[in-house]
Amino acid sequence: ERQDKLEREWIAKLARWQAMLGTDRDIVARESIRNISDPGAVKGVGSLLRNEADPKYRCLYLEALAHVGAPDAIGLMANVALDDPVEEVRLTCLDYLKKRKDTSVVSFFVGQLRSKDNRVVNRAGVGLSYMNDRSAIGPLIDALITVHKYKVVSGSSNPGSMSAGFSSN
């Protein structure tokens, strides 16, 4: 109950600061957001981050999460490093995560190497390159080994189709 109350208070503060962004009180709002250190604010900052269209404000919210440094803040940043549509935002996440040298982030990215989505696999590989953790080398090699299946049809089942060949004559 106390945690819920704290989260609601943070959501209210964050909403006020968000409303101040881009106004004459922008500097105050940015500094207030940057200086968040309470883990109770992570849920509210995460909500702002997910709903923010402007990448520069998403980077500001990431800075706040990095400053908090709680495990749920780190997990949220790792997810953003994979999912955000803007490369600058993803790389900002990786810069903050690199400084932490958190083995749980390495484990998270290694797990994402098994994704069926090639985009996620590639982004996880980039994330692991930032983490510079030697334990990721084996999983990265395994992720590079892929099997491709092709259906080869001999002859033509399409009437009117044509085929080309080479002759030694």
N, C-alpha and C positions, 0 to 999 in steps of 0.2 A: 504494500500500500504506500509506504514511504517512497519507494522507488518510482512508482507511478506518479506520485505528486511531484517529485523532482523532475521527471521527464516532462510533465505538463508545464511546469514553470519554465523549463528550458525552451520548450516549443513556443511559449508566449514571448520570451525574450528574443528568440531567433526571428520570430515573425516581425517584431518591432525593428530589429536591426535590418532585416531584409527589406522592409518598407523604406528604410532610410538610404539604402544603396541607390546611387545615381541622383541623390538630392544634395542640398547644401550640407547635409549631415553625413555624407558618404564616408569621409575620413574617420569619423567617430565609429560608424558602423563597421567598417573594415577592421579597424584596430580591435574593436570589441570581439568580432568573430575570430580574428587571428589569435587572440589571447585566451581563448577557451582552453581550459585544462581539466575540466570536470568530466569524468566518464559518463555522468548522467546526461550530458548533452549529445552523446553520440547518436541516439535515435532521432532526435530533432534535426541534427546536422545531416544525417543520412536522408531524411525525408526531403530537406531542402535540395540536397545534391541530386536526388532522383528526379525531382520535379523542375529543376532549373534548366532553361533552354540555353542560356548564355554560358559558353565555355569558360570565360574569365571568372564568372562567379562560381562555377563548379570548381575551378582551381583554388579559389579562395576557401571554399568549404573543405577541400582536401587539405589545405594548409592547417585548418582548424583540427581536422581529424588527426593529422600527423602530430600536432602539438599535444593532443590528448594522449595518444599512444596506447590506449587500452586495447586489449585483444580484439574486441568487437569493432573498434575503429580500424585496426590493421586489416581485419578480414574484409571489411567494407571497401577499403582502398584496394585490396587485391582483386576483388570482384570488379571494381571500376576499371582497373588496369586491363582487364580482359574485355569488358563489355561496352565501355564508352565509345560512341561513334567518332569522337574527335581524337586524333592521334596525340595532339598536344596535352590533352587531359590524361590520356593513358600514360604518356611518358612522365608527366608530373607525378602521377601516382608511383611509378617505378623509381623515380628519384627519391621520393620520401621513403619508400619501402627499402631501398638499397641501404640507406643510412642506418636502418634498424637491425639489419642482419638477423632476421627472425626466421628460425627453421620452419615454423608453421607456414610461412609464406612460400618457402621453397617446396614444402610438401604439397601445398595447394596447387602450385604451378605444375609440379610433376604429375599430380593427379589429372590435371587438365590436358596433359599430353595424350591421354587416351580418348579424348573427345572425338566424336564422329564429324564434328564441324572443323574443317581444315583451318578456318580463320581463328578459332579458339586455340588450336594446336600451335599455330604460328605465333600468336600473341603470348601463349604460355612459354614458348621457346625464347621469345624476346625478354619476357619477364625473368626467366632463369638466367639469361645472359647478364642482366643487371644485378642479380643476386650474387653472382660470382662464387657459387658454392660447388665445390668439386663433387659432392654427392649426386649432383644432377647430371653428370656426364653420361653415366650408363643409361638412365631413362631417356636422355636426349638422343643417344645413338639408337636406342630401340624405337623411338618415335620416327626416326628417319627411314627405318626399314618398313616399306609398305608393299602391299600386294595389290596389283591392279588386275581386274578381270575384264577381258574383252570377249565379245562374241564374234567369232569369225565365221562368216557364211561363205561357203564355196558355191560357185555358180550364181545364177541370178534368179531370184524369185519375182523380180519386177519386169514385166514385159516392156520391151522398148528400151531397156537399160543397155549400157554399153560398157565394155571392159577394155583395158589396154594391156599390152604385153610387149616384150622385147624378144627379138630373134637374133640369132648369130649370122643369118644370111646376109 
